[in-house]
Amino acid sequence: MIYELKDTSKVEKLFEGWEETLIYSCLQKVMGKVFVTDTESPVSAMAFVGCFAFYAGEPDRELLINKPDGFVIMTPQDDRWSNLIEDCFPSARKITRYAIRKGTVFDKDNLKKMASGLSQGYELRKIDPDIYDLCLKDPVTADFVSAFGSKEKYLELGRGMVILKDGKIVSGASSYTRYKEGIEIEVDTVESERRKGLATVALSALILSCLEEGLYPSWDAHDMNSVQLSRRFGYEFDHEYTAYEVSSDLRTH
């Protein structure tokens, strides 16, 4: 049986050295949850927020097979966890993601220049109560706010910028998650409006807004195109890592 761990300090050492802000969100109890099979002296743990689950400590089959409902991106701490995921979910899709180095020093002048490059007919807007509701109307933009669970929590903790065209969101950059020191960036553009520099404008505006508040805008890339885009803002690639996409209909042996 698995349990939600209220005292997350009990598993801090299990995740030690893992520079992933989504884990910070869970350990800091800003958002997300930590699950264990032993609440007193846990030797294994799962940090879960959004659709991401991070597994640390001693591999534990029970933690895996009792995964959160729905689509989950499972991220193993080491090969032992990878092997167990593959054993429990043989149909899981093994993917490579790309970690971006933390501690980027940003060129604010360059960011301001990129943020001002919006073409006529488009409008840059901060995600406020009205824009929040607009985000939820399209699956492409719902991820900008959905991990927070409610409008109130997003407006309190989240940060985001979108670009409107004819009253509709066509691009944006937002906090997929929030931790005490910053945010994890989520960016997307509707297919018909891609390759027009809209994401660059939204991202530049969001990064500048974060820096003004003393928040760090963290970036994690799902593909090499995202890695290349991140370099435009001063980020540097760190390393590749393995994750597994597990659909809601996948079952164990």
Backbone as CSV, one residue per row, in Angstrom:
resi,resn,N_x,N_y,N_z,CA_x,CA_y,CA_z,C_x,C_y,C_z
1,MET,0.839,-1.189,0.000,0.000,0.000,0.000,0.881,1.248,0.000
2,ILE,0.452,2.274,-0.707,1.242,3.498,-0.720,0.507,4.605,0.028
3,TYR,1.299,5.546,0.557,0.757,6.612,1.383,1.344,7.955,0.940
4,GLU,0.551,9.009,1.095,1.094,10.348,0.878,1.915,10.728,2.097
5,LEU,3.130,11.184,1.863,4.032,11.554,2.948,3.850,13.030,3.291
6,LYS,3.459,13.297,4.514,3.251,14.680,4.940,4.559,15.361,5.303
7,ASP,5.449,14.634,5.983,6.749,15.191,6.378,7.772,14.861,5.291
8,THR,7.839,15.714,4.282,8.695,15.427,3.128,10.187,15.485,3.453
9,SER,10.542,16.045,4.610,11.955,16.081,4.996,12.525,14.671,5.156
10,LYS,11.636,13.696,5.363,12.082,12.314,5.550,12.662,11.695,4.278
11,VAL,12.384,12.298,3.122,12.903,11.725,1.878,13.844,12.690,1.147
12,GLU,14.192,13.784,1.756,15.078,14.750,1.095,16.389,14.106,0.665
13,LYS,16.953,13.246,1.499,18.234,12.607,1.165,18.106,11.647,-0.009
14,LEU,16.913,11.049,-0.167,16.705,10.130,-1.287,16.814,10.864,-2.617
15,PHE,16.373,12.126,-2.647,16.399,12.928,-3.874,17.624,13.848,-3.947
16,GLU,18.531,13.731,-3.005,19.676,14.631,-2.918,20.500,14.631,-4.206
17,GLY,20.827,15.819,-4.700,21.641,15.938,-5.905,20.856,15.893,-7.201
18,TRP,19.557,15.664,-7.118,18.709,15.592,-8.313,18.173,16.991,-8.591
19,GLU,18.786,17.691,-9.535,18.432,19.076,-9.808,17.230,19.145,-10.744
20,GLU,16.077,18.944,-10.182,14.825,18.956,-10.932,13.811,19.776,-10.135
21,THR,13.381,20.896,-10.697,12.531,21.803,-9.925,11.167,21.205,-9.596
22,LEU,10.687,20.261,-10.411,9.412,19.631,-10.089,9.515,18.838,-8.791
23,ILE,10.684,18.263,-8.534,10.925,17.581,-7.261,10.950,18.597,-6.128
24,TYR,11.599,19.735,-6.374,11.614,20.791,-5.354,10.184,21.194,-4.985
25,SER,9.318,21.325,-5.988,7.929,21.719,-5.734,7.273,20.777,-4.733
26,CYS,7.527,19.475,-4.908,6.930,18.472,-4.019,7.559,18.493,-2.633
27,LEU,8.887,18.516,-2.574,9.570,18.492,-1.285,9.281,19.754,-0.483
28,GLN,9.151,20.876,-1.166,8.852,22.138,-0.493,7.371,22.296,-0.170
29,LYS,6.557,21.350,-0.647,5.105,21.349,-0.423,4.436,22.589,-1.007
30,VAL,5.006,23.095,-2.106,4.391,24.197,-2.832,3.252,23.659,-3.680
31,MET,3.519,22.564,-4.382,2.500,21.851,-5.149,3.013,20.439,-5.413
32,GLY,2.107,19.545,-5.771,2.499,18.161,-5.952,2.504,17.399,-4.636
33,LYS,2.789,16.090,-4.722,2.776,15.230,-3.535,3.939,14.243,-3.578
34,VAL,4.279,13.722,-2.414,5.287,12.670,-2.291,4.597,11.424,-1.742
35,PHE,4.863,10.271,-2.381,4.267,9.011,-1.956,5.352,8.023,-1.546
36,VAL,5.052,7.216,-0.538,5.983,6.210,-0.024,5.192,4.964,0.366
37,THR,5.911,3.891,0.661,5.263,2.690,1.192,5.495,2.564,2.690
38,ASP,6.373,3.398,3.226,6.672,3.413,4.664,6.778,4.871,5.100
39,THR,5.837,5.339,5.892,5.827,6.752,6.291,6.800,7.067,7.422
40,GLU,7.255,6.047,8.140,8.148,6.284,9.278,9.608,6.366,8.850
41,SER,10.057,5.366,8.115,11.455,5.330,7.669,11.512,4.958,6.190
42,PRO,11.056,5.840,5.329,10.987,5.514,3.894,12.369,5.351,3.263
43,VAL,12.502,4.324,2.452,13.746,4.099,1.706,13.501,4.269,0.205
44,SER,12.242,4.488,-0.165,11.843,4.707,-1.555,10.794,5.808,-1.572
45,ALA,10.744,6.540,-2.682,9.756,7.617,-2.754,9.431,7.964,-4.196
46,MET,8.211,8.458,-4.389,7.775,8.999,-5.674,7.312,10.431,-5.450
47,ALA,7.908,11.367,-6.157,7.457,12.757,-6.161,6.609,12.952,-7.408
48,PHE,5.384,13.412,-7.227,4.453,13.508,-8.361,3.829,14.889,-8.434
49,VAL,3.923,15.516,-9.623,3.277,16.800,-9.868,2.987,16.909,-11.361
50,GLY,1.835,17.517,-11.715,1.455,17.568,-13.122,1.221,16.160,-13.624
51,CYS,1.979,15.754,-14.643,1.923,14.360,-15.108,3.274,13.672,-14.941
52,PHE,4.159,14.262,-14.131,5.505,13.727,-13.952,5.650,13.027,-12.599
53,ALA,6.247,11.836,-12.630,6.540,11.081,-11.417,8.029,10.775,-11.380
54,PHE,8.666,11.115,-10.270,10.111,10.904,-10.103,10.315,9.876,-9.001
55,TYR,11.094,8.822,-9.325,11.280,7.702,-8.403,12.707,7.667,-7.879
56,ALA,12.827,7.651,-6.542,14.145,7.715,-5.916,14.271,6.678,-4.796
57,GLY,15.518,6.394,-4.435,15.781,5.432,-3.363,15.828,4.008,-3.874
58,GLU,15.442,3.075,-3.030,15.451,1.669,-3.406,14.246,1.368,-4.305
59,PRO,14.474,0.717,-5.447,13.355,0.406,-6.349,12.241,-0.347,-5.625
60,ASP,11.025,0.096,-5.835,9.876,-0.459,-5.124,8.750,-0.703,-6.128
61,ARG,8.442,-1.965,-6.356,7.416,-2.342,-7.337,6.053,-1.784,-6.951
62,GLU,5.755,-1.769,-5.671,4.445,-1.303,-5.228,4.229,0.166,-5.570
63,LEU,5.277,0.982,-5.441,5.174,2.394,-5.816,4.872,2.555,-7.294
64,LEU,5.447,1.689,-8.098,5.261,1.784,-9.542,3.874,1.326,-9.978
65,ILE,3.463,0.169,-9.518,2.210,-0.381,-10.032,1.000,0.418,-9.527
66,ASN,1.167,1.129,-8.432,0.105,2.004,-7.930,0.345,3.434,-8.401
67,LYS,0.594,3.555,-9.681,0.892,4.858,-10.258,-0.328,5.776,-10.210
68,PRO,-0.124,7.087,-10.286,-1.266,8.005,-10.358,-2.121,7.701,-11.592
69,ASP,-3.391,8.054,-11.519,-4.303,7.822,-12.635,-3.900,8.640,-13.861
70,GLY,-4.257,8.126,-15.026,-4.020,8.866,-16.255,-2.620,8.692,-16.808
71,PHE,-2.315,9.551,-17.761,-1.006,9.536,-18.421,0.069,10.039,-17.466
72,VAL,1.164,9.286,-17.349,2.250,9.643,-16.434,3.591,9.524,-17.154
73,ILE,4.455,10.510,-16.952,5.840,10.436,-17.416,6.683,10.028,-16.218
74,MET,7.130,8.776,-16.223,7.919,8.232,-15.119,9.401,8.517,-15.344
75,THR,10.044,9.104,-14.351,11.464,9.424,-14.460,12.235,8.677,-13.375
76,PRO,13.090,7.722,-13.758,13.819,6.914,-12.784,15.113,7.590,-12.330
77,GLN,15.454,7.372,-11.090,16.697,7.939,-10.563,17.922,7.228,-11.126
78,ASP,17.776,5.915,-11.421,18.916,5.139,-11.903,18.431,3.953,-12.727
79,ASP,19.380,3.152,-13.186,19.052,2.003,-14.041,18.201,0.963,-13.325
80,ARG,18.352,0.850,-12.021,17.551,-0.135,-11.284,16.068,0.205,-11.388
81,TRP,15.765,1.480,-11.245,14.379,1.919,-11.399,13.930,1.754,-12.858
82,SER,14.810,2.057,-13.807,14.465,1.890,-15.229,14.079,0.448,-15.528
83,ASN,14.889,-0.497,-15.038,14.625,-1.912,-15.282,13.284,-2.334,-14.681
84,LEU,12.975,-1.798,-13.503,11.723,-2.164,-12.851,10.520,-1.555,-13.588
85,ILE,10.671,-0.336,-14.077,9.592,0.275,-14.872,9.320,-0.555,-16.113
86,GLU,10.387,-0.977,-16.789,10.226,-1.774,-18.006,9.595,-3.126,-17.701
87,ASP,9.890,-3.662,-16.533,9.302,-4.940,-16.135,7.819,-4.780,-15.790
88,CYS,7.485,-3.692,-15.082,6.089,-3.464,-14.679,5.221,-2.985,-15.838
89,PHE,5.832,-2.197,-16.721,5.069,-1.613,-17.833,5.803,-1.878,-19.147
90,PRO,5.752,-3.117,-19.643,6.505,-3.482,-20.845,6.109,-2.698,-22.097
91,SER,4.922,-2.104,-22.100,4.480,-1.323,-23.261,4.755,0.167,-23.108
92,ALA,5.405,0.554,-22.019,5.715,1.973,-21.809,6.646,2.474,-22.914
93,ARG,6.483,3.727,-23.286,7.322,4.332,-24.328,8.549,4.963,-23.690
94,LYS,9.717,4.431,-24.004,10.973,4.952,-23.460,11.399,6.166,-24.276
95,ILE,11.648,7.278,-23.597,12.004,8.521,-24.286,13.272,9.125,-23.682
96,THR,13.846,10.040,-24.422,14.988,10.809,-23.930,14.568,12.256,-23.754
97,ARG,14.847,12.814,-22.579,14.615,14.226,-22.318,15.960,14.897,-22.081
98,TYR,15.945,16.224,-22.025,17.201,16.968,-22.015,17.189,18.014,-20.897
99,ALA,18.062,17.811,-19.921,18.149,18.733,-18.789,18.969,19.958,-19.190
100,ILE,18.482,21.123,-18.803,19.160,22.383,-19.070,19.828,22.862,-17.779
101,ARG,21.052,23.316,-17.898,21.829,23.723,-16.727,21.139,24.851,-15.963
102,LYS,21.148,24.742,-14.648,20.582,25.782,-13.788,21.597,26.922,-13.617
103,GLY,21.125,28.040,-13.099,22.011,29.161,-12.799,22.369,30.025,-13.992
104,THR,21.490,30.053,-14.994,21.740,30.873,-16.182,21.845,32.359,-15.814
105,VAL,22.830,33.034,-16.403,22.942,34.484,-16.264,22.342,35.093,-17.529
106,PHE,21.262,35.823,-17.370,20.500,36.306,-18.515,20.945,37.698,-18.964
107,ASP,20.882,37.920,-20.264,21.150,39.232,-20.860,19.816,39.965,-20.955
108,LYS,19.540,40.823,-19.989,18.235,41.488,-19.924,17.985,42.394,-21.124
109,ASP,19.031,43.048,-21.610,18.848,43.926,-22.768,18.402,43.134,-23.986
110,ASN,19.008,41.972,-24.165,18.627,41.126,-25.296,17.206,40.593,-25.125
111,LEU,16.854,40.237,-23.897,15.502,39.757,-23.628,14.469,40.849,-23.918
112,LYS,14.772,42.069,-23.528,13.852,43.184,-23.787,13.681,43.406,-25.289
113,LYS,14.770,43.265,-26.024,14.705,43.423,-27.475,13.821,42.349,-28.092
114,MET,13.987,41.090,-27.649,13.194,39.991,-28.199,11.725,40.102,-27.778
115,ALA,11.485,40.618,-26.581,10.116,40.748,-26.093,9.333,41.819,-26.833
116,SER,10.038,42.717,-27.486,9.369,43.824,-28.180,9.128,43.536,-29.658
117,GLY,9.404,42.319,-30.083,9.327,42.003,-31.511,8.016,41.442,-31.985
118,LEU,6.903,41.901,-31.411,5.598,41.367,-31.784,5.045,42.083,-33.019
119,SER,4.587,41.303,-33.983,4.035,41.875,-35.217,2.652,42.460,-34.977
120,GLN,2.238,43.321,-35.894,0.917,43.942,-35.806,-0.168,42.865,-35.911
121,GLY,-1.223,43.034,-35.136,-2.303,42.062,-35.138,-2.240,41.087,-33.984
122,TYR,-1.149,41.132,-33.230,-0.975,40.267,-32.075,-0.887,41.115,-30.808
123,GLU,-1.298,40.530,-29.685,-1.290,41.249,-28.414,-0.668,40.380,-27.326
124,LEU,0.291,40.932,-26.587,0.924,40.230,-25.476,0.148,40.525,-24.196
125,ARG,-0.252,39.455,-23.480,-1.034,39.630,-22.248,-0.503,38.748,-21.127
126,LYS,-0.547,39.255,-19.932,-0.253,38.466,-18.741,-1.443,37.555,-18.459
127,ILE,-1.178,36.357,-17.912,-2.278,35.469,-17.563,-2.949,35.985,-16.292
128,ASP,-4.123,36.581,-16.467,-4.936,37.114,-15.375,-6.183,36.233,-15.267
129,PRO,-7.149,36.558,-14.429,-8.326,35.689,-14.299,-9.038,35.394,-15.616
130,ASP,-9.187,36.388,-16.473,-9.868,36.169,-17.752,-9.039,35.295,-18.695
131,ILE,-7.741,35.558,-18.760,-6.868,34.773,-19.633,-6.755,33.336,-19.128
132,TYR,-6.787,33.159,-17.813,-6.776,31.810,-17.240,-7.936,30.991,-17.814
133,ASP,-9.125,31.563,-17.790,-10.292,30.856,-18.330,-10.130,30.555,-19.812
134,LEU,-9.526,31.473,-20.529,-9.304,31.287,-21.955,-8.318,30.153,-22.218
135,CYS,-7.330,30.015,-21.356,-6.340,28.935,-21.505,-7.004,27.562,-21.467
136,LEU,-7.998,27.406,-20.620,-8.629,26.100,-20.422,-9.506,25.675,-21.585
137,LYS,-9.785,26.581,-22.511,-10.678,26.267,-23.624,-10.004,25.468,-24.736
138,ASP,-8.673,25.377,-24.709,-7.944,24.680,-25.772,-6.903,23.760,-25.141
139,PRO,-6.849,22.470,-25.543,-5.860,21.544,-24.991,-4.416,22.021,-25.176
140,VAL,-4.169,22.789,-26.235,-2.811,23.288,-26.485,-2.363,24.236,-25.381
141,THR,-3.293,25.030,-24.862,-2.936,26.045,-23.869,-3.316,25.653,-22.436
142,ALA,-4.064,24.580,-22.268,-4.511,24.180,-20.930,-3.339,23.866,-20.002
143,ASP,-2.261,23.300,-20.557,-1.109,22.958,-19.725,-0.423,24.185,-19.122
144,PHE,-0.717,25.360,-19.642,-0.145,26.578,-19.060,-0.586,26.754,-17.608
145,VAL,-1.761,26.221,-17.274,-2.327,26.485,-15.946,-2.818,25.240,-15.208
146,SER,-3.002,24.118,-15.912,-3.755,22.982,-15.363,-3.108,22.299,-14.171
147,ALA,-1.781,22.284,-14.075,-1.118,21.561,-12.985,-1.399,22.178,-11.619
148,PHE,-1.854,23.427,-11.599,-2.093,24.104,-10.326,-3.421,23.697,-9.693
149,GLY,-4.319,23.110,-10.478,-5.541,22.562,-9.916,-6.690,23.530,-9.741
150,SER,-6.405,24.822,-9.644,-7.484,25.794,-9.489,-7.010,27.162,-9.954
151,LYS,-7.968,28.004,-10.303,-7.646,29.366,-10.710,-6.980,30.132,-9.572
152,GLU,-7.500,29.948,-8.373,-6.971,30.675,-7.221,-5.498,30.353,-6.989
153,LYS,-5.146,29.066,-7.098,-3.764,28.677,-6.840,-2.842,29.174,-7.951
154,TYR,-3.323,29.114,-9.195,-2.484,29.620,-10.282,-2.242,31.119,-10.119
155,LEU,-3.286,31.875,-9.837,-3.138,33.323,-9.721,-2.249,33.706,-8.541
156,GLU,-2.191,32.827,-7.537,-1.315,33.076,-6.394,0.136,32.716,-6.705
157,LEU,0.344,31.554,-7.321,1.693,31.019,-7.490,2.217,31.053,-8.918
158,GLY,1.321,30.974,-9.883,1.732,30.869,-11.278,2.131,32.203,-11.890
159,ARG,2.877,32.088,-12.983,3.279,33.264,-13.758,3.192,32.883,-15.233
160,GLY,2.658,33.784,-16.070,2.554,33.423,-17.478,2.244,34.597,-18.376
161,MET,2.648,34.456,-19.638,2.385,35.450,-20.671,1.851,34.726,-21.905
162,VAL,0.830,35.294,-22.528,0.296,34.696,-23.748,0.206,35.752,-24.840
163,ILE,0.059,35.276,-26.072,-0.129,36.163,-27.217,-1.489,35.877,-27.830
164,LEU,-2.277,36.936,-27.994,-3.617,36.820,-28.556,-3.659,37.298,-30.004
165,LYS,-4.511,36.634,-30.770,-4.804,37.067,-32.128,-6.304,36.887,-32.338
166,ASP,-6.986,37.959,-32.649,-8.440,37.910,-32.822,-9.136,37.330,-31.591
167,GLY,-8.603,37.681,-30.412,-9.223,37.249,-29.167,-8.927,35.828,-28.742
168,LYS,-8.078,35.123,-29.484,-7.736,33.745,-29.158,-6.250,33.631,-28.817
169,ILE,-5.925,32.722,-27.889,-4.524,32.489,-27.536,-3.861,31.680,-28.644
170,VAL,-2.785,32.207,-29.210,-2.076,31.489,-30.265,-0.682,31.046,-29.834
171,SER,-0.178,31.605,-28.735,1.131,31.213,-28.231,1.226,31.656,-26.775
172,GLY,2.161,31.070,-26.049,2.328,31.491,-24.668,3.456,30.778,-23.967
173,ALA,3.853,31.329,-22.834,4.856,30.735,-21.965,4.370,30.924,-20.539
174,SER,4.404,29.860,-19.765,3.845,29.928,-18.426,4.591,28.996,-17.489
175,SER,4.204,29.058,-16.231,4.782,28.172,-15.222,4.019,26.856,-15.233
176,TYR,4.651,25.813,-15.728,4.025,24.491,-15.630,3.878,24.137,-14.154
177,THR,4.922,24.448,-13.389,4.901,24.267,-11.946,5.633,25.428,-11.285
178,ARG,5.506,25.508,-9.972,6.158,26.549,-9.183,6.851,25.911,-7.991
179,TYR,8.049,26.375,-7.696,8.722,26.037,-6.447,9.094,27.358,-5.790
180,LYS,9.609,27.323,-4.578,9.802,28.563,-3.821,10.678,29.566,-4.557
181,GLU,11.731,29.072,-5.198,12.700,29.979,-5.795,12.413,30.328,-7.249
182,GLY,11.413,29.702,-7.853,11.176,29.987,-9.268,10.059,29.168,-9.874
183,ILE,10.109,29.057,-11.197,9.091,28.316,-11.936,9.761,27.352,-12.908
184,GLU,8.994,26.387,-13.379,9.405,25.512,-14.480,8.607,25.946,-15.701
185,ILE,9.280,26.267,-16.773,8.640,26.864,-17.942,7.905,25.841,-18.797
186,GLU,6.717,26.223,-19.243,5.936,25.499,-20.250,5.701,26.465,-21.399
187,VAL,5.970,26.036,-22.632,5.789,26.928,-23.785,5.145,26.162,-24.927
188,ASP,4.253,26.824,-25.641,3.631,26.178,-26.798,3.001,27.240,-27.697
189,THR,2.810,26.860,-28.947,2.180,27.720,-29.949,1.242,26.862,-30.783
190,VAL,0.061,27.371,-31.096,-0.838,26.599,-31.947,-0.162,26.368,-33.298
191,GLU,-0.428,25.229,-33.899,0.318,24.794,-35.081,0.306,25.814,-36.213
192,SER,-0.820,26.451,-36.448,-0.937,27.380,-37.568,-0.132,28.666,-37.382
193,GLU,0.331,28.921,-36.137,1.047,30.164,-35.858,2.524,29.938,-35.516
194,ARG,3.009,28.741,-35.753,4.400,28.442,-35.431,5.364,29.041,-36.452
195,ARG,6.612,29.174,-36.040,7.700,29.722,-36.862,7.483,31.194,-37.217
196,LYS,6.814,31.905,-36.320,6.620,33.342,-36.503,7.278,34.157,-35.390
197,GLY,8.006,33.473,-34.515,8.698,34.160,-33.429,7.811,34.495,-32.246
198,LEU,6.595,33.964,-32.202,5.684,34.293,-31.117,6.153,33.737,-29.779
199,ALA,6.635,32.500,-29.783,7.116,31.901,-28.537,8.302,32.684,-27.979
200,THR,9.142,33.194,-28.855,10.295,33.987,-28.418,9.848,35.233,-27.657
201,VAL,8.818,35.892,-28.174,8.289,37.091,-27.506,7.718,36.735,-26.142
202,ALA,6.878,35.703,-26.094,6.234,35.311,-24.835,7.257,34.859,-23.801
203,LEU,8.234,34.064,-24.244,9.262,33.575,-23.327,10.124,34.710,-22.785
204,SER,10.512,35.611,-23.656,11.340,36.741,-23.219,10.606,37.566,-22.172
205,ALA,9.321,37.821,-22.423,8.520,38.597,-21.476,8.372,37.868,-20.149
206,LEU,8.174,36.539,-20.202,8.020,35.765,-18.970,9.321,35.733,-18.169
207,ILE,10.441,35.506,-18.848,11.726,35.467,-18.155,12.018,36.809,-17.488
208,LEU,11.777,37.896,-18.202,11.993,39.228,-17.625,11.113,39.444,-16.406
209,SER,9.857,39.028,-16.498,8.937,39.175,-15.374,9.423,38.395,-14.155
210,CYS,9.920,37.181,-14.387,10.445,36.362,-13.292,11.665,37.030,-12.647
211,LEU,12.562,37.526,-13.470,13.779,38.149,-12.949,13.446,39.377,-12.100
212,GLU,12.431,40.116,-12.500,12.014,41.286,-11.729,11.532,40.894,-10.337
213,GLU,10.981,39.684,-10.218,10.480,39.197,-8.928,11.520,38.399,-8.156
214,GLY,12.679,38.191,-8.749,13.693,37.376,-8.092,13.418,35.892,-8.190
215,LEU,12.645,35.485,-9.211,12.339,34.081,-9.433,13.205,33.534,-10.564
216,TYR,13.622,32.273,-10.437,14.425,31.662,-11.503,13.520,30.916,-12.479
217,PRO,13.606,31.226,-13.779,12.803,30.533,-14.791,13.534,29.297,-15.310
218,SER,13.259,28.155,-14.734,13.946,26.915,-15.089,13.376,26.315,-16.369
219,TRP,14.244,25.638,-17.123,13.853,25.062,-18.417,14.284,23.604,-18.476
220,ASP,13.385,22.729,-18.925,13.696,21.325,-19.170,13.138,20.997,-20.546
221,ALA,13.937,20.388,-21.406,13.552,20.221,-22.808,13.079,18.803,-23.116
222,HIS,11.991,18.716,-23.896,11.472,17.405,-24.291,12.074,16.921,-25.606
223,ASP,12.728,17.812,-26.365,13.399,17.392,-27.590,14.514,18.387,-27.920
224,MET,15.270,18.087,-28.990,16.417,18.933,-29.335,15.983,20.295,-29.875
225,ASN,14.789,20.374,-30.453,14.294,21.679,-30.888,14.120,22.615,-29.694
226,SER,13.644,22.050,-28.593,13.488,22.828,-27.367,14.843,23.249,-26.812
227,VAL,15.830,22.359,-26.924,17.198,22.690,-26.487,17.734,23.863,-27.302
228,GLN,17.545,23.795,-28.606,18.021,24.871,-29.476,17.322,26.193,-29.159
229,LEU,16.019,26.130,-28.926,15.278,27.341,-28.580,15.793,27.937,-27.274
230,SER,16.086,27.090,-26.299,16.538,27.583,-24.994,17.836,28.379,-25.102
231,ARG,18.691,27.998,-26.038,19.981,28.680,-26.191,19.806,30.136,-26.616
232,ARG,18.710,30.428,-27.271,18.439,31.788,-27.708,18.297,32.739,-26.518
233,PHE,17.950,32.188,-25.361,17.719,33.005,-24.169,18.884,32.951,-23.175
234,GLY,19.930,32.202,-23.545,21.108,32.125,-22.691,21.268,30.824,-21.934
235,TYR,20.312,29.912,-22.070,20.418,28.632,-21.375,21.493,27.747,-22.021
236,GLU,22.006,26.792,-21.240,23.005,25.841,-21.741,22.550,24.414,-21.453
237,PHE,22.742,23.540,-22.422,22.414,22.121,-22.274,23.296,21.481,-21.207
238,ASP,22.703,20.606,-20.397,23.455,19.922,-19.355,23.645,18.434,-19.674
239,HIS,22.536,17.672,-19.699,22.669,16.242,-19.962,21.351,15.642,-20.419
240,GLU,21.443,14.467,-21.027,20.261,13.696,-21.404,19.840,12.817,-20.230
241,TYR,18.553,12.475,-20.190,18.101,11.496,-19.207,16.911,10.724,-19.764
242,THR,16.681,9.559,-19.207,15.646,8.655,-19.686,14.360,8.821,-18.882
243,ALA,13.249,8.768,-19.581,11.939,8.770,-18.930,11.038,7.800,-19.682
244,TYR,9.886,7.505,-19.089,8.954,6.549,-19.686,7.550,7.137,-19.696
245,GLU,6.921,7.122,-20.865,5.543,7.574,-20.971,4.624,6.374,-20.772
246,VAL,3.811,6.456,-19.734,2.922,5.358,-19.385,1.479,5.840,-19.512
247,SER,0.737,5.243,-20.432,-0.650,5.648,-20.669,-1.561,5.089,-19.570
248,SER,-2.750,5.669,-19.485,-3.687,5.260,-18.440,-4.159,3.823,-18.608
249,ASP,-4.093,3.329,-19.855,-4.601,1.976,-20.094,-3.527,0.908,-19.992
250,LEU,-2.282,1.310,-19.696,-1.223,0.311,-19.561,-1.311,-0.365,-18.200
251,ARG,-1.176,-1.661,-18.184,-1.253,-2.410,-16.933,0.037,-3.215,-16.728
252,THR,0.267,-3.630,-15.519,1.424,-4.449,-15.227,1.137,-5.895,-15.612
253,HIS,2.156,-6.747,-15.485,1.962,-8.176,-15.745,0.911,-8.733,-14.777
